[in-house]
């Protein structure tokens, strides 16, 4: 059992709390039983697994699977677990995974595009909602919050591993190409004249969501085929971007189901 915070492995794991170190080591942390179960179910390769003896006793079957599938498994003391985890009260397990690399994300019906989303909690919640509504994938600008931030992973409730995501170095050019290929670009703007439920989401669409404070850039707004707003009562300035995204995605899902039902009926 590892009990010293000066152990070289423990030192390296603690460094992964920082974005710079995740990039240098090409690794990131996943924490907690739920995320470990999701990663294992999807056969995500786990490199180093650290857990407490109490956790091992509470999850013998999962521990056995981890031993068989991980490169290294170590028991650590509760004090060491608190040091390597990013949560205040860790549930007893942390693992390392090879750092995310851009995946090939293609759209045919509905995709989500995020520009300069800064809050990790918002980003994780958006990922969770996108997976729940059946979005085909997610494009993110390079200046979004680090998608391997532990708070992003926790906020995604395990859906991080299920949703195809791609970090785009030139979002404007990518969207211009998608538009030529027939995707409808829908921008959310407070001053738009149309509400989001007036748009035809049965068309292949990309929903564009912008920064928490500044919204979408002028470049992306100029590309959009249509601008929509989410009505608010007087005195309310704006919605949280994760909530706004959920409203847009569930309206798209509602319209899909309605279209499918009408097609089946006819």
TAHURA-V527232 format. One record per residue. N is the residue number from 0. RES is the residue in three letters. PHI is phi in degrees with one decimal (none if undefined). OMEGA is omega in radians with two decimals (NA if undefined). D_CENTER is the distance of its C-alpha to the mean C-alpha in Angstrom with 1 decimal. Layout:
BEGIN
n={N:N}
res={RES:RES}
phi={PHI:PHI}
omega={OMEGA:OMEGA}
d_center={D_CENTER:D_CENTER}
END
This chain:
BEGIN
n={0:1:2:3:4:5:6:7:8:9:10:11:12:13:14:15:16:17:18:19:20:21:22:23:24:25:26:27:28:29:30:31:32:33:34:35:36:37:38:39:40:41:42:43:44:45:46:47:48:49:50:51:52:53:54:55:56:57:58:59:60:61:62:63:64:65:66:67:68:69:70:71:72:73:74:75:76:77:78:79:80:81:82:83:84:85:86:87:88:89:90:91:92:93:94:95:96:97:98:99:100:101:102:103:104:105:106:107:108:109:110:111:112:113:114:115:116:117:118:119:120:121:122:123:124:125:126:127:128:129:130:131:132:133:134:135:136:137:138:139:140:141:142:143:144:145:146:147:148:149:150:151:152:153:154:155:156:157:158:159:160:161:162:163:164:165:166:167:168:169:170:171:172:173:174:175:176:177:178:179:180:181:182:183:184:185:186:187:188:189:190:191:192:193:194:195:196:197:198:199:200:201:202:203:204:205:206:207:208:209:210:211:212:213:214:215:216:217:218:219:220:221:222:223:224:225:226:227:228:229:230:231:232:233:234:235:236:237:238:239:240:241:242:243:244:245:246:247:248:249:250:251:252:253:254:255:256:257:258:259:260:261:262:263:264:265}
res={UNK:UNK:UNK:UNK:UNK:UNK:UNK:UNK:UNK:UNK:UNK:UNK:UNK:UNK:UNK:UNK:UNK:UNK:UNK:UNK:UNK:UNK:UNK:UNK:UNK:UNK:UNK:UNK:UNK:UNK:UNK:UNK:UNK:UNK:UNK:UNK:UNK:UNK:UNK:UNK:UNK:UNK:UNK:UNK:UNK:UNK:UNK:UNK:UNK:UNK:UNK:UNK:UNK:UNK:UNK:UNK:UNK:UNK:UNK:UNK:UNK:UNK:UNK:UNK:UNK:UNK:UNK:UNK:UNK:UNK:UNK:UNK:UNK:UNK:UNK:UNK:UNK:UNK:UNK:UNK:UNK:UNK:UNK:UNK:UNK:UNK:UNK:UNK:UNK:UNK:UNK:UNK:UNK:UNK:UNK:UNK:UNK:UNK:UNK:UNK:UNK:UNK:UNK:UNK:UNK:UNK:UNK:UNK:UNK:UNK:UNK:UNK:UNK:UNK:UNK:UNK:UNK:UNK:UNK:UNK:UNK:UNK:UNK:UNK:UNK:UNK:UNK:UNK:UNK:UNK:UNK:UNK:UNK:UNK:UNK:UNK:UNK:UNK:UNK:UNK:UNK:UNK:UNK:UNK:UNK:UNK:UNK:UNK:UNK:UNK:UNK:UNK:UNK:UNK:UNK:UNK:UNK:UNK:UNK:UNK:UNK:UNK:UNK:UNK:UNK:UNK:UNK:UNK:UNK:UNK:UNK:UNK:UNK:UNK:UNK:UNK:UNK:UNK:UNK:UNK:UNK:UNK:UNK:UNK:UNK:UNK:UNK:UNK:UNK:UNK:UNK:UNK:UNK:UNK:UNK:UNK:UNK:UNK:UNK:UNK:UNK:UNK:UNK:UNK:UNK:UNK:UNK:UNK:UNK:UNK:UNK:UNK:UNK:UNK:UNK:UNK:UNK:UNK:UNK:UNK:UNK:UNK:UNK:UNK:UNK:UNK:UNK:UNK:UNK:UNK:UNK:UNK:UNK:UNK:UNK:UNK:UNK:UNK:UNK:UNK:UNK:UNK:UNK:UNK:UNK:UNK:UNK:UNK:UNK:UNK:UNK:UNK:UNK:UNK:UNK:UNK:UNK:UNK:UNK:UNK:UNK:UNK:UNK:UNK:UNK:UNK}
phi={none:-87.6:-123.9:-103.5:-72.8:-90.4:-60.1:-55.2:-63.1:-64.4:-61.0:-66.4:-65.6:-64.6:-64.3:-70.9:-68.2:-105.9:-55.9:-57.4:-70.0:-60.8:-70.7:-69.8:-83.5:57.4:-138.3:-145.3:-98.3:-120.9:-128.6:93.6:-60.2:-61.8:-65.5:-63.8:-62.1:-63.0:-62.0:-66.6:-61.3:-93.9:59.2:-73.7:-64.4:-97.7:-90.5:-108.6:-116.8:-121.2:-144.5:-83.3:-63.3:-62.0:-61.4:-57.1:-69.2:-79.4:-131.6:-62.7:-69.5:-65.6:-59.8:-63.7:-65.0:-64.8:-61.4:-76.1:-113.3:-101.9:-71.4:-151.4:-127.2:-129.0:-85.0:-130.9:-73.3:-56.7:-65.9:-66.8:-59.6:-63.1:-75.2:-89.2:-82.2:-100.1:-86.2:-66.2:-124.6:-64.3:-88.2:119.1:-147.0:-141.1:-140.2:-107.9:-134.2:-57.6:-61.0:-57.5:-124.5:-52.1:-99.7:-83.4:-113.6:-116.3:-116.9:-128.6:-127.5:-146.4:-132.5:-122.9:-122.9:-116.7:-119.0:57.7:-74.4:-99.7:-86.7:-60.1:-64.5:-61.5:-62.5:-63.3:-65.8:-63.1:-59.0:-61.4:-68.1:-61.5:-65.2:-66.8:-98.6:78.9:-62.6:-71.4:175.0:-136.3:-105.1:-126.8:-71.1:-63.9:-94.4:-72.1:-56.3:-58.9:-70.3:-97.8:-58.9:-53.6:-69.0:-62.5:-62.5:-64.9:-67.0:-77.9:53.2:90.0:-74.9:-51.2:-78.5:-98.2:-97.8:-62.6:-135.9:-142.0:-89.5:-104.7:-81.4:-138.9:-61.8:-60.3:-65.1:-62.8:-69.8:-62.4:-67.4:-60.8:-65.0:-61.6:-79.3:106.2:-81.6:-80.2:-97.9:-113.8:-105.5:-96.6:-137.9:-58.4:-93.2:-63.8:-86.9:-93.9:-85.7:-66.9:-84.2:-89.6:-90.6:-85.7:-83.6:-72.7:-75.3:-55.4:-137.5:-119.1:-93.9:-104.2:-122.4:-110.8:-54.6:-54.8:-101.9:-92.6:76.1:-78.7:-70.8:-60.9:-62.2:-74.9:-61.4:-66.3:-76.5:-60.8:-76.6:-148.2:-115.8:-130.2:-125.3:-108.0:-60.5:-130.2:-71.9:-57.3:97.2:-98.6:-78.7:-163.6:-106.1:-58.9:-62.9:-68.7:-67.4:-60.3:-62.8:-60.4:-61.0:-62.5:-68.3:-73.2:-67.0:-61.0:-63.5:-60.3:-67.5:-58.9:-62.9:-65.2:-65.1:-63.9:-62.1:-66.2:-65.2:-63.2:-67.6:-79.4}
omega={3.12:-3.09:-3.06:3.06:3.14:3.09:-3.09:3.12:-3.11:3.10:-3.14:3.13:3.13:3.12:-3.08:3.01:-3.04:-3.12:-3.11:-3.12:3.09:3.14:-3.12:-3.13:-3.08:3.13:2.94:-3.06:2.85:-3.01:3.02:-3.07:-3.06:3.14:3.11:3.11:3.13:3.14:-3.14:-3.14:-3.13:3.09:3.02:-3.11:3.06:-3.10:3.11:3.10:3.06:3.10:3.09:3.10:3.10:3.12:3.13:-3.12:-3.13:-3.07:-3.05:-3.10:3.11:3.11:3.13:3.11:3.14:3.10:-3.09:-2.96:-3.09:3.14:-3.09:3.10:-3.12:2.94:-3.14:3.11:3.09:-3.14:3.11:3.11:3.12:-3.12:-3.07:3.11:3.12:3.10:-3.12:3.13:-3.12:-3.10:2.96:3.13:3.10:3.09:3.05:-3.13:3.05:-3.07:-3.14:2.99:-3.06:3.11:3.11:-3.12:3.12:-3.10:3.02:-3.11:-3.11:3.07:-3.13:-3.12:-3.12:3.13:3.01:2.99:-2.97:-3.04:-3.12:3.12:3.07:-3.10:3.13:3.12:3.10:3.10:3.13:-3.12:3.13:3.10:-3.10:-3.09:3.05:3.08:-3.09:-3.13:-3.01:2.96:3.12:3.01:-3.07:-3.11:2.98:3.05:3.13:-3.08:3.09:3.02:-3.11:3.13:3.07:-3.13:3.14:-3.10:3.12:3.12:3.08:-3.11:3.09:-3.07:-3.03:-3.05:3.06:-3.10:-3.14:3.07:-3.01:3.14:3.14:-3.04:-3.13:3.14:3.14:3.14:3.10:3.11:3.13:3.13:3.10:-3.13:3.01:3.11:3.05:-3.14:-3.07:-3.13:3.08:-3.06:-3.11:-3.05:-3.12:-3.10:-3.11:3.02:-3.03:-3.14:3.10:-3.09:3.11:3.13:3.07:3.01:3.03:-2.96:2.94:3.11:-3.09:3.11:-3.02:-3.09:-3.08:-3.10:-3.02:-3.10:-3.14:3.09:3.12:-3.14:-3.12:3.09:-3.13:-3.14:-3.00:3.05:-3.08:3.08:-3.12:3.09:3.02:-3.04:3.10:3.08:-3.11:3.11:3.09:-3.00:-3.05:3.04:2.97:-3.04:3.12:3.09:3.13:3.11:3.13:3.13:3.14:-3.07:-3.13:3.01:3.08:3.14:3.12:-3.13:3.08:-3.08:3.11:3.14:3.13:3.14:3.14:3.12:3.13:-3.10:-3.10:NA}
d_center={33.5:32.0:33.2:33.4:30.8:32.8:31.9:30.4:27.5:26.6:27.0:24.6:21.9:22.4:21.9:18.3:17.5:17.9:15.9:19.2:20.0:16.8:17.7:21.3:21.0:18.3:16.8:14.2:14.5:13.2:15.1:16.6:18.1:15.4:12.8:15.9:17.0:13.9:14.0:17.8:17.8:15.9:18.2:15.8:18.6:18.8:21.1:22.5:22.2:23.8:24.8:27.6:30.7:30.0:26.6:28.4:31.0:28.7:26.7:29.3:28.1:24.5:26.2:28.5:25.8:24.1:27.5:28.0:24.7:23.8:25.7:26.6:26.7:28.2:29.3:29.0:30.7:28.9:29.6:27.9:24.8:24.6:24.9:22.1:19.6:17.7:18.2:21.7:22.6:20.9:21.6:23.1:20.9:18.8:18.2:17.5:15.7:16.3:14.1:11.5:13.6:13.0:13.2:15.5:13.9:16.8:17.2:20.2:19.5:16.4:13.5:11.3:11.8:10.6:13.4:13.7:11.2:12.5:11.5:8.9:9.4:9.0:5.7:4.5:7.1:6.4:3.6:6.5:9.0:8.5:8.9:11.7:13.4:13.6:12.0:13.0:10.2:8.4:10.4:9.8:13.0:13.9:14.4:11.0:10.0:9.7:6.3:8.6:9.8:10.8:10.0:6.2:6.8:9.4:8.1:5.7:9.3:9.1:7.2:4.8:8.3:9.2:7.4:9.1:7.7:10.4:11.4:14.6:17.6:19.6:17.5:20.9:22.6:19.8:19.9:23.7:23.8:21.6:24.0:27.0:25.7:25.7:22.3:22.8:20.9:20.4:20.0:19.8:22.7:24.6:27.9:27.5:30.3:28.5:26.3:23.1:24.9:27.6:25.5:25.9:22.5:24.5:24.6:21.9:19.6:16.8:15.6:15.4:13.9:15.1:15.4:16.0:19.7:20.8:18.9:19.0:21.2:24.7:24.0:21.3:23.3:26.2:24.6:23.5:25.8:25.5:24.5:23.8:23.9:22.9:26.3:26.7:30.0:32.2:31.2:27.5:26.0:22.4:19.4:16.2:13.7:11.3:14.5:15.7:12.8:13.4:17.1:16.8:14.8:17.2:20.1:19.2:19.0:22.3:24.0:23.1:24.6:27.6:28.2:28.0:30.4:32.8:32.8:33.5:36.3:38.0}
END
